[in-house]
Amino acid sequence: MLPTVQTGRDIQEVRLSLGADGKNIQVAAKIDTIEAVQNFVGIIKQADAVVILRNELTLELEPEKLMLA
C-alpha cells in the first residue's frame, strides 16, 4: 500500500522505480488528504486499488463535506 498519495504521478513514480522486476506488483493508494480527493480520478486510473481513510480526512474537511468526499 502506498501511503499519502497525492496524484496519479506518485503511483507512476513507484512503478518506474520498481522497474521490470516489479511489473506484477499491485499498488494500492491511500487517499487521506484533500489534495488526493481533488486528484481522485487520476489516482484511480493509475492504482490497482484505492483505500479512502475517512477518519484522516475529518482532520481536513468539515463533517458535512466529508460525506461528499
Residue frames as a rotation matrix with the C-alpha (Angstrom) as fourth column:
MET 1
0.588 0.809 0.000 0.00
0.809 -0.588 0.000 0.00
0.000 0.000 -1.000 0.00
LEU 2
-0.439 -0.706 0.556 1.32
0.716 -0.649 -0.258 3.39
0.543 0.285 0.790 -1.00
PRO 3
0.081 0.496 -0.865 0.66
0.924 -0.363 -0.122 5.93
-0.374 -0.789 -0.488 1.79
THR 4
0.128 0.046 -0.991 -0.13
0.186 -0.982 -0.022 9.58
-0.974 -0.181 -0.134 1.29
VAL 5
-0.462 -0.159 0.872 -0.75
0.872 0.096 0.480 9.52
-0.160 0.983 0.094 -2.44
GLN 6
-0.344 0.298 -0.890 -1.44
0.036 -0.943 -0.330 12.99
-0.938 -0.145 0.314 -3.80
THR 7
0.189 0.340 -0.921 -1.64
-0.891 -0.336 -0.307 12.37
-0.414 0.878 0.239 -7.57
GLY 8
0.976 0.165 0.145 -1.56
-0.073 0.867 -0.493 9.61
-0.207 0.471 0.858 -10.15
ARG 9
0.511 -0.856 -0.085 2.03
-0.452 -0.183 -0.873 10.65
0.731 0.484 -0.480 -10.86
ASP 10
0.038 -0.473 0.880 3.01
-0.985 0.128 0.111 9.38
-0.165 -0.872 -0.461 -7.39
ILE 11
0.583 0.259 0.770 1.93
-0.230 0.962 -0.150 5.89
-0.779 -0.090 0.621 -8.42
GLN 12
0.959 -0.274 -0.072 3.69
-0.031 0.151 -0.988 6.16
0.282 0.950 0.136 -11.78
GLU 13
0.246 -0.920 0.304 6.94
-0.840 -0.359 -0.407 7.04
0.484 -0.155 -0.861 -9.99
VAL 14
0.116 -0.144 0.983 6.64
-0.739 0.649 0.182 3.97
-0.664 -0.747 -0.031 -7.76
ARG 15
0.865 0.252 0.434 6.05
0.072 0.793 -0.605 1.74
-0.497 0.554 0.668 -10.77
LEU 16
0.766 -0.639 -0.070 9.07
-0.297 -0.255 -0.920 3.26
0.570 0.725 -0.385 -12.55
SER 17
0.044 -0.787 0.616 11.26
-0.989 -0.121 -0.083 2.73
0.139 -0.606 -0.783 -9.50
LEU 18
0.402 0.167 0.901 10.19
-0.446 0.894 0.034 -0.93
-0.800 -0.416 0.434 -9.28
GLY 19
-0.443 -0.618 -0.649 11.29
-0.845 0.047 0.532 -1.49
-0.299 0.784 -0.544 -12.87
ALA 20
-0.180 0.330 -0.927 10.77
-0.687 0.632 0.358 -4.75
0.704 0.701 0.113 -14.70
ASP 21
-0.864 -0.211 -0.458 11.10
0.131 0.783 -0.609 -6.80
0.487 -0.586 -0.648 -11.50
GLY 22
-0.816 0.558 -0.149 8.02
0.047 -0.193 -0.980 -5.09
-0.576 -0.807 0.132 -10.06
LYS 23
-0.826 0.478 -0.299 5.76
-0.481 -0.319 0.817 -5.35
0.295 0.818 0.493 -13.10
ASN 24
-0.308 0.734 -0.605 3.49
0.277 0.678 0.681 -7.87
0.910 0.042 -0.412 -11.35
ILE 25
-0.769 0.016 -0.640 3.26
0.632 -0.135 -0.763 -5.94
-0.098 -0.991 0.094 -8.08
GLN 26
0.127 0.884 0.449 -0.10
0.730 -0.390 0.561 -4.33
0.671 0.257 -0.695 -7.48
VAL 27
-0.896 -0.441 0.062 -0.17
0.322 -0.738 -0.593 -0.85
0.307 -0.511 0.803 -5.98
ALA 28
0.219 0.943 -0.252 -2.90
0.911 -0.106 0.398 0.28
0.349 -0.317 -0.882 -3.60
ALA 29
-0.576 -0.381 0.723 -3.20
0.233 -0.925 -0.302 4.00
0.783 -0.006 0.622 -2.94
LYS 30
-0.253 0.460 -0.851 -4.24
0.951 -0.043 -0.306 5.53
-0.177 -0.887 -0.427 0.38
ILE 31
-0.200 0.319 0.926 -6.45
0.357 -0.857 0.372 8.59
0.913 0.405 0.057 -0.03
ASP 32
0.136 0.217 -0.967 -6.18
0.988 0.041 0.149 10.67
0.072 -0.975 -0.209 3.14
THR 33
-0.638 -0.336 -0.693 -5.80
0.412 -0.909 0.060 14.32
-0.650 -0.247 0.719 2.11
ILE 34
0.382 0.785 -0.487 -7.89
-0.010 -0.524 -0.852 16.94
-0.924 0.330 -0.192 0.36
GLU 35
-0.155 -0.526 -0.836 -5.37
-0.869 -0.330 0.369 17.09
-0.470 0.784 -0.406 -2.48
ALA 36
-0.952 -0.188 0.242 -5.75
-0.089 0.925 0.369 13.37
-0.293 0.329 -0.897 -3.06
VAL 37
-0.132 0.976 0.172 -9.56
0.530 0.216 -0.820 13.71
-0.838 -0.017 -0.546 -3.12
GLN 38
0.397 0.253 -0.882 -9.24
-0.439 -0.792 -0.424 16.50
-0.806 0.555 -0.204 -5.69
ASN 39
-0.281 -0.604 -0.746 -6.98
-0.958 0.127 0.258 14.27
-0.061 0.787 -0.614 -7.82
PHE 40
-0.032 0.337 0.941 -9.04
-0.473 0.824 -0.312 11.11
-0.881 -0.455 0.133 -7.26
VAL 41
0.895 0.432 -0.113 -9.71
-0.289 0.367 -0.884 10.39
-0.341 0.824 0.453 -10.94
GLY 42
0.398 -0.831 -0.389 -6.02
-0.745 -0.045 -0.666 10.46
0.536 0.555 -0.637 -11.82
ILE 43
-0.409 -0.535 0.740 -5.21
-0.884 0.432 -0.177 8.26
-0.225 -0.726 -0.649 -8.84
ILE 44
0.245 0.562 0.790 -7.79
-0.351 0.811 -0.469 5.57
-0.904 -0.162 0.396 -9.65
LYS 45
0.885 0.014 -0.466 -6.56
-0.462 0.155 -0.873 5.45
0.060 0.988 0.143 -13.24
GLN 46
0.061 -0.977 -0.206 -3.06
-0.744 0.093 -0.661 4.53
0.665 0.193 -0.722 -12.03
ALA 47
-0.502 -0.269 0.822 -3.73
-0.838 0.387 -0.385 2.42
-0.215 -0.882 -0.419 -8.91
ASP 48
-0.740 0.245 -0.627 -4.78
-0.051 0.909 0.414 -1.20
0.671 0.338 -0.660 -8.73
ALA 49
0.084 0.758 -0.647 -6.78
0.881 0.247 0.404 -0.48
0.466 -0.604 -0.647 -5.58
VAL 50
-0.430 -0.135 0.893 -7.77
-0.142 -0.966 -0.214 2.57
0.892 -0.219 0.396 -3.53
VAL 51
-0.143 0.350 -0.926 -8.35
0.952 0.306 -0.032 2.88
0.272 -0.885 -0.377 0.21
ILE 52
-0.037 0.212 0.976 -10.09
0.010 -0.977 0.213 6.02
0.999 0.018 0.034 1.46
LEU 53
-0.547 -0.237 -0.803 -9.22
0.781 0.200 -0.591 6.94
0.301 -0.951 0.075 5.04
ARG 54
0.225 0.767 0.601 -12.25
0.402 -0.635 0.660 8.95
0.888 0.093 -0.451 6.02
ASN 55
0.743 0.032 -0.668 -11.07
0.665 -0.149 0.732 9.30
-0.076 -0.988 -0.132 9.61
GLU 56
-0.358 -0.917 -0.178 -7.93
0.821 -0.400 0.408 11.09
-0.445 -0.001 0.896 8.36
LEU 57
-0.519 0.220 0.826 -9.99
0.597 -0.598 0.535 13.30
0.612 0.771 0.179 6.07
THR 58
0.570 0.782 -0.252 -12.04
0.720 -0.328 0.612 14.52
0.395 -0.530 -0.750 9.04
LEU 59
0.068 -0.633 -0.771 -8.97
0.774 -0.454 0.441 16.46
-0.629 -0.627 0.459 10.14
GLU 60
-0.872 -0.489 -0.022 -9.06
0.335 -0.630 0.700 18.46
-0.357 0.603 0.714 6.89
LEU 61
-0.673 0.697 0.247 -12.75
0.119 -0.227 0.967 18.56
0.730 0.680 0.069 5.93
GLU 62
-0.569 0.626 0.533 -15.86
-0.818 -0.364 -0.446 19.77
-0.085 -0.690 0.719 7.71
PRO 63
-0.669 0.297 0.682 -18.19
-0.027 0.906 -0.422 16.88
-0.743 -0.300 -0.598 8.61
GLU 64
0.408 0.907 -0.105 -20.86
-0.140 -0.052 -0.989 17.97
-0.902 0.418 0.106 6.11
LYS 65
0.399 -0.333 -0.854 -18.31
-0.915 -0.212 -0.344 17.92
-0.066 0.919 -0.389 3.26
LEU 66
-0.586 -0.667 0.460 -16.87
-0.665 0.720 0.198 14.56
-0.463 -0.190 -0.866 4.31
MET 67
0.055 0.702 0.710 -19.98
0.060 0.708 -0.704 12.77
-0.997 0.081 -0.003 3.10
LEU 68
0.880 0.276 -0.387 -19.35
-0.316 -0.269 -0.910 14.18
-0.356 0.923 -0.150 -0.38
ALA 69
0.033 -0.971 -0.237 -15.71
-0.970 -0.088 0.226 13.11
-0.240 0.223 -0.945 -0.47
